[in-house]
């Protein structure tokens, strides 16, 4: 669009067509407001007044009784201020190049990964006084990079940079941001390969409001995906559980998780729901060997069990002879004791009350 107007203006200059030049000038403010979105409605009014007063001064117009129009110095200063604040103080930026500049900036390894720093970086560039179309295109490009570029989306820092840029854009231009997400996120999400659907879960964790803009087929597909989360993806359950609309589906998947599935993954921070599943599997042990296997896995996460979970574990263990007769019960209790989640006197009392005196210690740390 800008190139078309530049070509038109050059033709007018080379041909010396005064009529077309006047028409071009007359339409210039409307083009700047409507086609390029450079001017707000208020700025358009201020500059239109400037144009009218300019025309009165430039042409031999008489306003009354042969008196020439002579604007006051105050009005001249107002027009100068309007011209500067609305147009002249802003650096030039063309949509295509401004978008390329923004995307290049966000793609840099040195772009911030938190919202406030990202906002500070972006608000001094093309986004400071951006057209709606630029904001929309920027948001759409970021969503596509986050959700569809498989290699880069697996880069944790890359994902953080994109999320920070999206949050910053929302902070700077909330209305345009929301309109772009509402319009495009479902279409983009439908392009995600099933094996990469976790990228959408990560986005929802960072941008929870995006869930409100997902169309029903997309949100339902994501819930179904979480309910049937593949074994090799179970270590991402903490991310799933952090997305409130997906939590019930994640908890449903956990309730069906087998010991084999849990033991094949490493959970750096064991979610409470997974800790409950470990306890359920332990208390439901069908053999001494099975109880030993579950106990060995649980020992890795001894620090992640809450006080209530430890109480339930000890109380329930006394009712299953496969557990009480297993060799790993003692080491599991020792691991729980070391992390002191429960006060030691309470733990020792629990053990004695449920028939596990041989695993209890006195105040000197010696077995009773």
DAVENGI-V325498 format. One line per field, one symbol per residue. ss: DSSP state (H for helix, E for strand, L for the rest). burial: # if it has 24 or more other C-alpha atoms within 12 Angstrom, else .. A space follows every 50 residues. Layout:
# DAVENGI-V325498
ss=???
burial=???
This chain:
# DAVENGI-V325498
ss=LHHHHHHHHHHHHHHLLHHHHHHHHHHHHHHHHHLLLLLLHHHHHHHHHH HHHHHHHHLLLEEELLEELLLLHHHHHHHHHHHHHHHHLLLLLLHHHHHH HHHHHHHLLLLLLLHHHHHHHHLLLLLLLLLHHHHHHHHHHHHHHHHHLH HHHLLHHHHHHHHHHHHHHHHHLHHHHHHHHHHHHHHHHLLLLHHHLHHH HHHHHHLHHHHHHLLHHHHHHHHHHHHLLLHHHHHHHHHHHLLHHHHHHH HHHHHLLLHHHHHLLLLLLLLHHHHHHHHHHHHLLLLHHHHHHHHHHHHL LHHHLLHHHHHHHHHHHLLLHHHHLLLHHHHHHHHHHHHLLLLHHHHHHH HHHLLLHHHLELLLLLEL
burial=.......................#...##..##..#####..##.###.# #...........................#..##..##.....###..##. .##.###...#####..##.##..########################## ..#....################..###.###.###.###.#...##### #######..##.##...##.###.#######.###########.###.## #########.###.###..################....########### #######.##########.#.###.#.###.######....#.#..#### #..#.#..###.......
